[in-house]
Every structure is written in structure tokens, then in C-alpha cells.
Amino acid sequence: MNNVQNVFEAILKYGHDEDFVPIESDEFHPTNAPAGSPQKIDALRKRVELGLPLWHDDDRMNYSGLTGAIRPRE
């Protein structure tokens, strides 16, 4: 966003999110990354950059089958 001084100039130059119309293409694949993970956030960022929809019907919907670090209570 070079040479943009404020949000209004950015909207004029790059458009507004209300103008965003996602298009499914061959690059639109589901992700198995859990919600909130850096991998899921990266997948969502890439989808927006490619003009794809944010949510895929086959994205992971839960945390089943995942393991995490267990910390004993103090």
C-alpha cells in the first residue's frame, strides 16, 4: 500500500471489501488445519489473496483426532 495516506485513499485505490466477489477455482482446496491455528490463518489469508471464498465446505469443523501438550496442574 505504497503512497496511501489513509483508509479512504486505500479504498479509492484498491477497492472496498463490499466489492469483493470470491470465485471458486482449481486452487480452492479444503484445509485440515484446526480453527485458530497459524496454518488455518495462513490458508484463509491465501484464499483472500487469490480471490477465493474464505470457507470451504470440507474444511476441518472440529478438533477431533488432534493431540496437544498437556501441562500438569500446579
C-alpha positions in Angstrom: 0.0 0.0 0.0 2.5 2.5 -1.2 1.6 6.2 -1.4 -1.6 5.7 0.6 -2.0 8.1 3.5 -5.3 6.9 5.0 -8.1 4.3 4.7 -10.1 6.5 2.3 -7.2 6.7 -0.1 -6.7 2.9 0.2 -10.4 2.3 -0.6 -10.2 4.6 -3.7 -7.0 2.9 -4.9 -7.7 -0.8 -4.1 -11.5 -1.0 -3.7 -13.6 -1.9 -0.7 -14.4 -5.3 0.8 -18.0 -4.8 -0.2 -16.8 -5.1 -3.8 -15.1 -8.5 -3.1 -16.8 -11.3 -5.0 -15.0 -14.6 -4.4 -14.7 -17.1 -7.3 -14.1 -20.8 -6.8 -11.3 -22.2 -9.0 -9.0 -25.2 -9.2 -6.9 -23.6 -6.4 -9.8 -23.8 -3.9 -8.9 -26.8 -1.7 -10.1 -27.7 1.8 -7.7 -27.4 4.8 -7.4 -29.8 7.7 -5.9 -27.1 9.9 -7.8 -26.5 13.1 -9.5 -23.2 13.7 -7.3 -20.5 15.1 -4.1 -22.3 14.2 -1.3 -20.4 12.3 -1.9 -22.9 9.4 -5.6 -22.1 9.2 -5.0 -18.3 9.4 -2.4 -18.7 6.6 -4.8 -20.7 4.5 -7.5 -18.1 4.9 -5.0 -15.3 4.0 -4.0 -17.1 0.8 -7.7 -17.7 -0.1 -8.4 -13.9 0.1 -5.2 -13.1 -1.8 -6.3 -15.5 -4.6 -9.9 -14.1 -4.6 -11.3 -17.4 -3.3 -14.1 -17.9 -0.8 -12.9 -18.0 2.8 -14.8 -21.1 3.8 -14.7 -24.5 2.1 -17.4 -27.0 2.8 -14.8 -29.7 3.6 -12.6 -27.6 5.9 -12.0 -29.1 9.4 -15.0 -28.4 11.6 -13.8 -29.7 14.9 -10.7 -30.7 17.0 -11.3 -34.5 17.0 -8.2 -36.6 16.4 -5.8 -33.8 17.5 -3.4 -34.1 20.4 -1.9 -31.2 22.3 0.6 -30.5 25.0 -0.7 -31.5 28.5 0.5 -29.5 31.4 0.0 -30.8 34.9 -1.9 -28.5 37.3 0.1 -26.8 39.9 
